Amino acid sequence: MPIMFNSLLVEAGVEPNTVRLVRHHTNAANVIRSPYRLWRENVAAFEQYQNVQGQDRFEVGRKVASFVRSPAGETLFVGLYDVTALGVAPEGFLDPVTGANLEGYHLYEMEICEQLSEFRGRLSIEWGLGALAWVQLAHRQNKAVREIRIAFQDEPYPGHFLFRCRLSDVSSLPSVWIERLREAKGVYVLTSADSGEHYVGSAAGTGGFHQRWLQHAAIGGAAVGLQAHAAPDYQVAILQVAAGFESEADIVRIENEWMRKIQSRTMGLNRQPQTALPPEGVEQT
């Protein structure tokens, strides 16, 4: 039998019917830092992000069990909070994740609880299929505990073959992951979650895969089809990593072969090149 999160609440003296489960993640196109990275680098800023909401989601006098979505997609527990007051975000209040002005939004005051403090950054749960339902009632959604680690550690880079993430998350990946992606060059694929179509591209310049994907996330791409969807809609993955001796022209030839294999020019998003995203080297899109 799996350990259930509500069992941990009860053991800590907390009634599940007083707790809302909150899973922080964003699909916004212009992300400065993801909630996960914000929590890792600046807990105070993360709590500021958590405290401001567009709708009245929390009840004063009750609790919030706070989770963040990690780069690998796990739901990581980061703390249990008491909701102590509700006010209004003042003039000039900026979202720490997107930089958007949130003046006039609901602004909660929350205090971190000692209950379950030993599990912060160590415990992950199975959130289930309702990923879009990021606020849930604990007593109606008893989540299975997926893992309890001995200590917090950033997830190890999964390797180029297994790596995938949303294009909008590229800027907020763990620093070790970014370093690996900046060192590697080759051919990648963007897949639209909306249409299932593919876009094949190559990274041959300075900054490798990571720099190329940042360009896509910021300004789209040269192909008309690629511009049909916003950055949060795309999953990015690596098709082939260059061995290190290839020229830019060699990488482009490999890219073109992948386009033919996937048929991304005729049935995908590599069609009718424009000039929105300058090609690297002599890239053909």
Secondary structure, DSSP 8 states (H G I E B T S, - for coil): ---BHHHHHHHTT--GGGEEEEEE----SS-SS-HHHHHHH-HHHHHHHHHEESS----TTSEEEEEEE-TTS-EEEEEEEEEEEEEE--TT-B-TTT--B-TTSEEEEEEE-STTGGGTTTEEE---S-TT--EEETTT---BEEEE-SS--------TTT-EEEGGGGGGS-HHHHHHHHH--EEEEEEETTT--EEEEEE-STTHHHHHHHHHHHH--SBTGGGGS-GGGEEEEEEEE--S---HHHHHHHHHHHHHHHTTTTSSS--SB-SSS--STT---
